[in-house]
Amino acid sequence: MVTKRTVRKVVEPDMTPMIDCTFQLITFFMIVSNFEQTKADERVKLPADMLAKPPAVARRNELVVNVGYKRNSTGAAVDPDPFVFWNGDESTRVFDMQRNFQREARLTAAKEGKDKVKDTVITLRADEEVPVGLVQELIRQAQEAGYTSFSFKARNEEAGE
Amino acid sequence: MSRRGESFQKVDVPMAPMIDVVFQLLIFFMLTLRIVAAEGDFNINMPIGTVASSSDELPPLDVKVRLVANPDGSLQQLQFGGRELGNDFPVCFERLNQEIAVIAGRGKQAVDDVVVEIDSDYGLHYKYVLRAVSACAGRFDPKTGGRVTYIENIKLTPPHRPE
């Protein structure tokens, strides 16, 4: 049997459009990536408000306190009482935060001086369904540790939303 | 200037390592991406010495906003001074915003002297208090897309623990 000799060619696909698209994707993800919100806890459902705009300048001395509920996969609270999500510890109750505030205040005073404790802003990221009395209890405990400036976080709600 | 006898050859730059690295970067950014809504904040200054312990100690220019809660944590009544503004959330807070706008319209000097004290029941959901803080702080200006500030001195009362 006689077969015709075939000439084999190396197929070289044009990679340029794929590389173009890939670089576009990388640029997009680099721009939209946000590495600053590391202290935010996703379990906390913040209340929404139209006036809540991100600050123009990031605060230097800030202590973020997340207060929320432990939730299951459907988003329902598994415990009726809220927790403070603090330094990776998920079992801190609101009334146990006194010693944490005092420890942070002592640390700040030792590192930067006592005046810096008053300059530190306690940023409260509280779930919208947390009883406000517990938020007030947190403020009271922080006041007793020497903090005087507080800020309430809210999710930005667009006009007409 | 070309030299005699020189022949040009096509140089194949190996693209495979670059594509590997590019895909690694792409996967990294895709996995680390967290889509979060923009967050803003409301500032409240509460030095421990200025916390009011009872309404008798308030100076005359203090404005009191009272929020009464239902047993389930919802809003039962919003009060501004002695007047009831209702409980139809969020419209009642727009009424509060209009009341505060009247005070803010008296001029900057008058506004600087005003302190709004928000007094709420212990079990009220936090979102109502935050909405009250927002209604006192200012209003959204659709033309500029920014905030028109009304009152900057806003504070919360100490907690009233249920007996």
Interface residues (C-beta under 8 A of the other chain):
Chain A: M15 I19 T22 F23 L25 I26 F29 M30 V32 S33 N34 F35 Q37 A40 E42 L46 P47 D49 M50 L51 A52 K53 P54 P55 V121 T123 A126 D127 E128 E129 V130 P131 V132 G133 V135 Q136 E137 I139 R140 Q143 E144 T148 S149 F150 S151 F152 K153 A154 R155 N156 A159
Chain B: M15 M18 I19 V22 F23 L25 L26 F29 M30 T32 L33 R34 I35 V36 A37 A38 E39 G40 D41 F42 N43 I44 N45 M46 P47 I48 V51 G73 S120 D121 Y122 G123 L124 H125 Y126 K127 Y128 V129 L130 R131 V133 S134 A137 G138 R139 F140 P142 G146 R147 L156 T157 P158 P159 H160 R161 P162
